Amino acid sequence: MEITQVASNIGWAVVVYLVATISPGPGNLAIMNAAMRWGRGAGLSVATGVITGSLFWGLVAAAGLSVLIAAHRGTTAVVMTLGGLYLGYLAYRSFRSFRRALSGAAAPAGPEGRSGRSFYLQGLAIHLLNPKGVLAWSAIIAIVLVPGSAPILPLLVVAGCWILGVMVFYGYALLFSSQGMIGWYRSHGFWIDLGSAVLFGFFSVQLIGRSFAMAGGASS
C-alpha cells in the first residue's frame, strides 16, 4: 500500500511540476523572446541558465534548506527585490525595442554584441533571483513524502522533474527559434516586445511587492 501511495504521489508531483513549468513566467518569456529575436543559440543559452537555476533551487529544497530560507525573511526579501529590479530592467529593454520599432529605427542585426554566456547568465539570474522557485520545489517534494520514505526520495523526485524541465525549456527554445516563428517576429516583433515589456513589468511589480510584504512581516 505504501508503494502504491508513493507512486501515486509521484504522479501528482510530476503533474504539478509540468503545470508550473509550462505556465507563462519570467523564465519562459525570456526564452521565447531570445529565441524569436536572436535565434536558436540565444534561446538555448537562456534556457540553459533557467535550467541551471531550477536545479539549484531543487537541490536546496531537497536538502531541506528551504526551511532556513523561509526563516530568514529579511534576506529573502532582499533577494526578491533584486529579482524584481532585474525584471524591471528587462521590461525597460523590451519597451526600448518596441519604441525603436515604432520609430522605424533599424533593429540591431545581431544580439547587440551579447555572447552566449550573457544569455546564459540572464536565464540564471531570472531563476536565482526569484526564491519562489525553492518554495515550488518544496511543495512538489512535500506531495511525494510519506512517513517512512527513503531519504533519497526527494533527490530522485528533483532529478526526474528536472529532466522534464530540460525537455520543456529546451522545447520552448527550439519551437520559438523555428524559421516560421523568426519570420513572424520580424514582421510583428514589436507587439512581442510590447507584450514582453508589460509582462516583465508585471512580474517585477509582483516580486517587489511580495518582497516588501515579506520584509514587513520580518520586522514585526
N, C-alpha and C positions, 0 to 999 in steps of 0.2 A: 504493500500500500504506500509506503514511504517513497519507493522508487517511482511509482506512478504519480504521486503528488509532485515530486521534484521535476519529473519530465513535463507535467502539465504547467508547472510554474515557469519552467524554462521557455516553454512555448509562448506563454503570455509575456514574458520578459522580452523575447525577440520581437513580438508584435509591437510592444510599447516602444522599443528601440527603433524599429523601422518607421513607425509613425513619426517619432520625434526627429529622425534623421531626414526623412523625405520632406517633412513640413518646411515651408519657407522660413528662413532665418538668415542672420548675417553671413554665415559661412557659405550656405548655398547661393545666396545672392552674389557674393564676391566671386565665387567660382563661375557662375553663369556670365557675369559681367565681363570677367577677364577672358573667358573662352570666346565669347562672341566678338569682343572688341579687339583682342590681340592674338587670338588663335589658340590652338591646342596646347602648345608648350606652356603658355601663361596659365591657362585653365588648370592643367595638370599640376603645375607648381603651386598654385594657390590651394588646390585640393590636397596636395601632399602636406602642406602646412596645417590645414584644418585636421587632417587625419592624425598628424603627429600630436596636435593639441588635444584631440579627443582621446588618444591613447594615454596621454599623461594624466588627464582627469580621471579616466577609467581606472588606472593603476592606483591613483590616490584614493579613490573610493573603495577599491578592493582591499587596500591596506588598512582601511578604517580611519584614514586621516581626515575624512570629511567631517567627522565629529569635532576634531580640533579646529578645522577651518570655520565651522559654524559657531564655535565658542568664541573665536576672535573676530567678533563682528566688525570692530573698527578697522582692522587690517583688510578684511574682505570688502568693506565699503570703499576703501581707498582703491583697491584693485578694480572694483566695478566702476568707479568714477573714471579711472584711466581708460578703461574699456569704452565707456560712453563717449569720452572725449575723442578717442581714436575713431569710433564710428561716425562721430560728428565731422571729423576731418575727411573721411571717405564720402560723406554726404556732400561736403563742400566741393570735393574734386569732381563728383558726378554732376553736380549742378554747374560747375565751371565748364564741363564738357558740353552740357546742354546749351548754355549760353553761347558757347563758341559755335555750335552747330546752327543756332538761330541767327547769329550774326553773319553766317556764311563764311566764317573763317575756316581755312583748311585744317583738318584734324591731323595730328602727327602721323606720319606714315608707319612708324614702329611704336613699340610700347614706351615711348617717351624716355628712351635711354635706360629703361629698367632692365635688370637682369633676372634670370630665373630665381636666383637667391632672394631678390627683392620681393618677387611674387610669393615665394615660399614663406618668407617672414611675415608678409601681410596676412596670409591664411593662418599662420601660427599665432600671431598677435590677436587676431579676431577671436580665436578659441581660448587662448590662455587668459586673456583679459576679461573673460566672462565666466565667473565662478559658478554660474548656473549650470555649467557642464558637469561639475562634480556632484551637484545635487541630483541631476537627472540620472547620472550613473548610480548614485546611491539608491535612488528609487528602484532602478532596474534590478540591482543586486538584492534589495530587500524583498522583491517579489519572489525571488528564487529560494532564498534561505528558509530552511525549516529547522526545528530543533534536531540536533544531531548531524547536521550537514557536514560534509568533509571540508576542512579548512581551505582546500584548493578550489572549491566550487566557485567562489567569486572570481578568481583569476580565469577559470575556464569560461565563465559567462562573459567576462570582459573580452577575452580573446575571440570568442565566437562572434559576439556583436561587433567587435572592431573589424573583423574580416568582412562582415556585411557592410559596415560603414565604408570600407575601402571600395567595395563594389559600387555603392551608391554615389559617393563623392566623385570617384573617377568616372562613373557613368554620366554624371552631370557634365563633367569637363568634356568628355568625348561627344556627348549629344549636342551640346551647345557650341562646339567648335566645328561642327559639320559645315560643309560649303553652303548648304541651304540657309543655315542659321546665320553664318557670317554675311552672306549676301543680303539677308533680310535686315541684319543690323546696319549694314552700310546704307540702306535705304530709309530705315525707320529708327536708327540707333538713338536719335535724340530723345525719343519717347522712352527708350530703355534707360537712358541717362537720367531723365527727369524722374522716372519711377524709382530708380536706384537711389537718387538723392532723397526722395520722400521717405522711402523705406529705411535707409540708413539713418536718416534724421529721426524717424520714429523709434528705431531701436536705440539710438543714442539717448534720446529723452527718457525712454523707458528705463534704461540701465542706470542713468544718473539719478532718476527719481527713486529707484529702488535703493541705490547706494545712500542717498540722503535719509530715507526711511530707516535703513539699517543702522546708519550712524546715530540717528536719533534714539533708536532702541538701545544702542550700546551705551549711550551716555546717561540713559535714565535709570 
